[in-house]
Amino acid sequence: MDMATGEFTPATGTTPLAIEARGLIKRFDGTTAVDGVDISVPQGAIYGVLGPNGAGKTTTLRMLLGIIEPDAGYRRVLGAENPQDVARRIGYLPEERGLYPTMKAYEAIAFMGALRGVPLAEGRRRGKELLEEHGLAHAIDRQIRQLSKGMAQTVQLLGTLVHDPALVVFDEPFSGLDAINQGKLELLIRGLADKGTTVIFSTHVIAHAERLCEQIAIIAGGKVPYAGSVEEARDRIPAQVRLETRNPDGAWRAALPEGTRRVGQFWYFPLPESGVEPLLKALIEGDAGILSLSIERAGLHDAFVAIAGEAAARAMVTQAAGEAT
């Protein structure tokens, strides 16, 4: 630990960590909800925790924040082994949203700031300023119950940030937001990271993590089968070749590798270890009549399926579809 800054710093030459957790375990009534989770979140990163509902995401975040205590394992958050010691440097947006309906929008933000040590008068000033910056100047004096669902969610989000935290933890922040507000939230998260704030968020929508995160942890069944960069996760699956030929059959088909599948007019197969050149030669000599050939890198969804399994991926798709209806 750097005694001057209070930050936990790992071995020399690596990025300082905002969060480090090892072997976190949590049981409820004899059921293991989280089973040996390891997570390392670099300072200034946007870090995604991916998994279907019930996988252990919320329990993990709550242990990291000190809201609940692990049954085993340890964690350091902003250099502190007890997260409550640095609570005023953390912003937390829980999945369960909740604001006092009779509070005015700017007062709700000020109230949330006061819980993190911001004087009430200063919180009111910041609340008005934040609402103006985010296009809600017209709602400053409105009561929460007079706001739309999206506007109320924005107010709670701004209340999470009013004390200028060093670490922001969002639990399923995109749930319930329409496409426009999801886009605004993505921009806000990028803006936080640009100024050095560490952001960790849980989600069951892979697209958000793929667009925003450099590093992720995949949680399935209370375990973390993968934690690392998005790029490394995608590289676990060989690039796929997409081939379109004029001739539907011929001796050239013997050159297609094992695992080839046909979808419509296209052939799909993993990129051979020998590369694409020997295959091209065989296709040309076999008169396949190549119309198009492209090499497509695996997406994060395919990597998630390979790492966590199809059942977990289907659960996430089902949950996302349910929110969209």
C-alpha positions as CSV (number, residue, x, y, z in Angstrom):
1,M,0.0,0.0,0.0
2,D,1.2,3.5,-0.8
3,M,1.1,5.3,2.6
4,A,1.1,8.7,0.9
5,T,-2.1,8.1,-1.1
6,G,-3.8,5.3,0.7
7,E,-4.1,3.3,-2.5
8,F,-3.3,-0.4,-2.8
9,T,-0.5,-0.9,-5.3
10,P,0.4,-4.4,-6.6
11,A,3.8,-5.6,-7.7
12,T,6.1,-3.0,-9.3
13,G,5.4,-2.4,-13.0
14,T,1.7,-3.2,-12.9
15,T,-1.3,-0.8,-12.8
16,P,-2.4,0.2,-9.3
17,L,-5.7,-1.5,-8.3
18,A,-8.8,0.2,-7.1
19,I,-10.3,-3.2,-6.1
20,E,-8.7,-6.5,-5.3
21,A,-10.7,-9.5,-4.1
22,R,-9.5,-13.0,-3.6
23,G,-11.6,-16.1,-2.7
24,L,-14.8,-14.3,-1.8
25,I,-17.4,-16.8,-0.5
26,K,-21.0,-16.0,0.7
27,R,-23.6,-18.4,1.8
28,F,-27.3,-17.8,2.6
29,D,-29.2,-20.4,4.6
30,G,-26.8,-23.1,3.6
31,T,-26.8,-22.1,-0.1
32,T,-23.6,-20.9,-1.6
33,A,-24.4,-17.7,-3.6
34,V,-20.7,-16.7,-4.3
35,D,-18.1,-19.4,-4.4
36,G,-14.5,-18.2,-4.5
37,V,-14.6,-15.1,-6.6
38,D,-11.4,-13.3,-7.6
39,I,-11.5,-9.8,-9.1
40,S,-8.9,-7.2,-9.8
41,V,-10.0,-3.8,-11.0
42,P,-7.3,-1.3,-12.2
43,Q,-7.6,2.3,-11.2
44,G,-9.4,4.4,-13.8
45,A,-10.8,1.3,-15.6
46,I,-14.3,0.6,-16.8
47,Y,-14.8,-2.9,-15.5
48,G,-17.8,-5.1,-16.3
49,V,-19.2,-7.9,-14.3
50,L,-21.3,-10.1,-16.7
51,G,-23.7,-12.8,-15.8
52,P,-27.4,-13.7,-15.8
53,N,-29.6,-12.7,-12.9
54,G,-29.0,-15.0,-9.9
55,A,-25.4,-15.6,-10.9
56,G,-24.0,-13.8,-7.9
57,K,-23.3,-10.4,-9.3
58,T,-25.1,-8.3,-6.8
59,T,-23.9,-10.3,-3.8
60,T,-20.3,-9.9,-5.1
61,L,-20.7,-6.1,-5.4
62,R,-22.2,-5.8,-2.0
63,M,-19.3,-7.7,-0.5
64,L,-16.9,-5.4,-2.2
65,L,-18.6,-2.4,-0.8
66,G,-18.9,-3.8,2.7
67,I,-22.7,-3.8,2.7
68,I,-22.5,-7.5,3.5
69,E,-19.5,-9.4,4.9
70,P,-18.0,-12.4,3.1
71,D,-17.9,-15.8,4.9
72,A,-14.4,-16.3,3.5
73,G,-11.8,-14.4,1.4
74,Y,-10.6,-10.9,1.5
75,R,-11.0,-7.6,-0.4
76,R,-9.2,-4.3,-0.6
77,V,-11.1,-1.3,-1.9
78,L,-9.2,2.0,-2.6
79,G,-6.5,0.6,-0.4
80,A,-8.7,-0.2,2.6
81,E,-9.4,-3.7,3.9
82,N,-12.6,-2.4,5.4
83,P,-14.6,-0.8,2.6
84,Q,-16.6,1.3,5.1
85,D,-13.4,3.2,5.9
86,V,-13.5,4.7,2.3
87,A,-17.3,4.8,1.8
88,R,-17.2,8.6,1.3
89,R,-14.9,8.0,-1.8
90,I,-17.4,5.6,-3.3
91,G,-20.6,6.1,-5.3
92,Y,-23.0,3.2,-5.4
93,L,-26.2,2.9,-7.5
94,P,-28.1,-0.2,-6.4
95,E,-30.3,-2.2,-8.7
96,E,-33.3,-1.4,-6.5
97,R,-33.9,2.3,-7.2
98,G,-35.5,4.4,-4.5
99,L,-36.0,8.1,-3.9
100,Y,-38.3,10.0,-1.6
101,P,-41.3,10.9,-3.9
102,T,-42.0,14.3,-2.3
103,M,-38.4,15.5,-2.5
104,K,-37.6,18.0,-5.2
105,A,-35.0,16.7,-7.7
106,Y,-32.1,18.9,-6.5
107,E,-32.9,18.2,-2.9
108,A,-32.8,14.4,-3.5
109,I,-29.3,14.8,-5.0
110,A,-28.2,17.0,-2.1
111,F,-29.6,14.4,0.4
112,M,-27.6,11.6,-1.2
113,G,-24.5,13.8,-1.2
114,A,-25.0,14.5,2.6
115,L,-24.8,10.8,3.2
116,R,-21.3,10.9,1.8
117,G,-20.2,14.0,3.7
118,V,-21.2,16.8,1.3
119,P,-22.6,19.8,3.3
120,L,-26.3,20.2,2.5
121,A,-26.0,23.7,1.1
122,E,-23.1,22.6,-1.2
123,G,-25.1,19.5,-2.2
124,R,-28.0,21.7,-3.2
125,R,-25.8,23.9,-5.3
126,R,-24.1,20.9,-7.0
127,G,-27.5,19.2,-7.5
128,K,-28.8,22.2,-9.4
129,E,-25.6,22.4,-11.4
130,L,-25.7,18.6,-12.3
131,L,-29.3,18.8,-13.4
132,E,-28.6,21.7,-15.7
133,E,-25.5,19.9,-17.1
134,H,-27.6,16.8,-17.9
135,G,-30.5,18.6,-19.6
136,L,-32.9,18.6,-16.6
137,A,-32.9,22.3,-15.7
138,H,-36.6,22.3,-16.1
139,A,-37.0,19.6,-13.4
140,I,-34.9,21.2,-10.7
141,D,-37.9,22.2,-8.5
142,R,-40.1,19.3,-9.4
143,Q,-40.9,16.6,-6.9
144,I,-39.6,13.1,-7.7
145,R,-43.2,11.8,-8.1
146,Q,-43.7,14.4,-10.9
147,L,-40.8,13.0,-13.0
148,S,-40.9,10.3,-15.6
149,K,-39.2,7.0,-14.7
150,G,-36.2,7.9,-16.9
151,M,-35.8,11.3,-15.3
152,A,-36.1,9.9,-11.8
153,Q,-33.4,7.3,-12.6
154,T,-31.2,10.2,-13.9
155,V,-31.7,12.0,-10.6
156,Q,-30.6,9.0,-8.6
157,L,-27.6,8.5,-10.9
158,L,-26.5,12.1,-10.3
159,G,-27.0,11.7,-6.6
160,T,-24.5,8.8,-6.8
161,L,-21.9,11.2,-8.4
162,V,-22.6,14.4,-6.5
163,H,-19.7,13.8,-4.0
164,D,-17.2,13.3,-6.8
165,P,-16.3,9.7,-5.9
166,A,-13.0,8.0,-6.9
167,L,-14.9,4.7,-7.4
168,V,-18.4,4.3,-8.8
169,V,-20.2,1.0,-8.6
170,F,-23.4,0.5,-10.7
171,D,-25.5,-2.6,-10.2
172,E,-27.4,-3.2,-13.5
173,P,-27.5,0.5,-14.4
174,F,-29.0,0.0,-17.8
175,S,-32.1,-1.9,-16.6
176,G,-35.3,0.0,-17.3
177,L,-33.7,2.6,-19.5
178,D,-34.8,3.2,-23.1
179,A,-32.2,3.2,-25.9
180,I,-31.7,7.0,-25.8
181,N,-31.0,7.0,-22.0
182,Q,-28.8,3.9,-22.3
183,G,-26.7,5.9,-24.8
184,K,-26.5,8.9,-22.4
185,L,-25.4,6.6,-19.6
186,E,-22.7,5.1,-21.7
187,L,-21.4,8.6,-22.5
188,L,-21.5,9.5,-18.8
189,I,-19.5,6.3,-17.9
190,R,-16.9,7.1,-20.5
191,G,-16.7,10.7,-19.2
192,L,-16.1,9.4,-15.6
193,A,-13.2,7.2,-16.8
194,D,-11.7,10.0,-18.9
195,K,-11.2,12.0,-15.7
196,G,-9.7,9.0,-13.8
197,T,-12.7,7.7,-12.0
198,T,-12.9,3.9,-11.7
199,V,-16.2,2.5,-12.8
200,I,-17.4,-1.1,-12.1
201,F,-20.8,-2.1,-13.3
202,S,-22.8,-5.4,-13.4
203,T,-24.9,-6.3,-16.4
204,H,-26.6,-9.1,-18.2
205,V,-26.4,-7.3,-21.5
206,I,-23.2,-8.3,-23.2
207,A,-23.3,-5.4,-25.7
208,H,-22.8,-2.8,-23.0
209,A,-19.7,-4.5,-21.7
210,E,-18.3,-5.0,-25.2
211,R,-18.7,-1.3,-26.0
212,L,-17.5,0.1,-22.7
213,C,-15.1,-2.3,-21.0
214,E,-11.5,-3.2,-21.5
215,Q,-11.7,-5.8,-18.7
216,I,-14.5,-8.0,-17.4
217,A,-15.3,-10.7,-15.0
218,I,-17.8,-13.4,-16.1
219,I,-19.9,-14.8,-13.2
220,A,-21.9,-18.0,-13.6
221,G,-23.3,-20.1,-10.7
222,G,-21.5,-18.0,-8.2
223,K,-18.0,-18.6,-9.7
224,V,-15.8,-16.6,-12.0
225,P,-14.6,-18.8,-14.8
226,Y,-13.0,-15.8,-16.5
227,A,-11.6,-12.5,-15.4
228,G,-9.4,-10.5,-17.7
229,S,-9.4,-8.3,-20.9
230,V,-12.2,-8.4,-23.4
231,E,-9.6,-8.9,-26.1
232,E,-8.3,-12.1,-24.4
233,A,-11.8,-13.4,-23.9
234,R,-12.5,-13.0,-27.6
235,D,-9.2,-14.6,-28.6
236,R,-10.2,-17.8,-26.8
237,I,-12.3,-18.6,-29.9
238,P,-10.5,-18.9,-33.3
239,A,-11.5,-16.3,-35.9
240,Q,-14.3,-17.5,-38.2
241,V,-14.0,-17.6,-42.0
242,R,-17.1,-16.8,-44.1
243,L,-17.0,-18.2,-47.6
244,E,-19.4,-17.7,-50.5
245,T,-18.9,-19.8,-53.7
246,R,-20.5,-19.8,-57.1
247,N,-20.4,-23.7,-57.3
248,P,-22.4,-25.4,-54.5
249,D,-20.4,-28.6,-54.7
250,G,-17.2,-30.2,-56.0
251,A,-13.9,-31.7,-55.1
252,W,-12.9,-28.4,-53.4
253,R,-15.2,-29.2,-50.5
254,A,-12.7,-31.6,-49.2
255,A,-10.4,-28.6,-48.5
256,L,-13.0,-27.2,-46.0
257,P,-11.8,-27.9,-42.4
258,E,-13.7,-30.0,-39.8
259,G,-16.5,-28.0,-38.1
260,T,-17.6,-26.3,-41.3
261,R,-21.3,-25.4,-41.4
262,R,-23.5,-23.9,-44.1
263,V,-26.0,-21.1,-43.4
264,G,-27.9,-20.0,-46.5
265,Q,-25.4,-19.3,-49.2
266,F,-22.4,-19.0,-46.9
267,W,-19.9,-21.5,-45.4
268,Y,-18.6,-20.9,-41.9
269,F,-15.6,-22.5,-40.3
270,P,-12.7,-21.7,-37.9
271,L,-9.6,-20.1,-39.4
272,P,-7.2,-23.0,-40.1
273,E,-3.9,-22.9,-38.1
274,S,-2.0,-22.9,-41.4
275,G,-3.8,-19.7,-42.4
276,V,-6.1,-19.0,-45.3
277,E,-3.5,-19.1,-48.1
278,P,-3.4,-23.0,-48.5
279,L,-7.2,-23.0,-48.4
280,L,-7.5,-20.4,-51.1
281,K,-5.1,-22.3,-53.3
282,A,-7.3,-25.5,-52.9
283,L,-10.5,-23.6,-53.6
284,I,-9.1,-22.0,-56.7
285,E,-7.7,-25.2,-58.1
286,G,-10.9,-27.0,-57.3
287,D,-12.9,-24.5,-59.2
288,A,-15.1,-23.4,-56.2
289,G,-15.8,-20.1,-57.8
290,I,-15.1,-17.8,-54.9
291,L,-17.6,-15.0,-54.7
292,S,-16.5,-13.6,-51.3
293,L,-14.3,-14.6,-48.4
294,S,-13.9,-12.8,-45.1
295,I,-12.3,-13.4,-41.7
296,E,-14.5,-12.4,-38.8
297,R,-13.2,-12.2,-35.2
298,A,-15.3,-13.7,-32.5
299,G,-17.5,-11.3,-30.5
300,L,-17.8,-11.1,-26.8
301,H,-21.1,-13.0,-26.9
302,D,-19.5,-16.0,-28.6
303,A,-16.7,-15.8,-26.0
304,F,-19.2,-15.7,-23.2
305,V,-20.9,-18.9,-24.5
306,A,-17.6,-20.7,-24.7
307,I,-16.6,-19.6,-21.2
308,A,-19.9,-19.7,-19.2
309,G,-22.0,-22.1,-21.3
310,E,-25.0,-21.8,-23.5
311,A,-27.5,-22.0,-20.7
312,A,-26.1,-18.9,-19.0
313,A,-26.0,-17.1,-22.4
314,R,-29.6,-18.0,-23.1
315,A,-30.7,-16.8,-19.7
316,M,-29.1,-13.4,-20.3
317,V,-30.7,-13.1,-23.7
318,T,-34.1,-14.0,-22.2
319,Q,-33.7,-11.4,-19.4
320,A,-32.7,-8.7,-21.9
321,A,-35.7,-9.5,-24.2
322,G,-38.1,-9.4,-21.2
323,E,-36.9,-5.9,-20.3
324,A,-37.4,-4.7,-23.9
325,T,-41.1,-5.8,-24.1
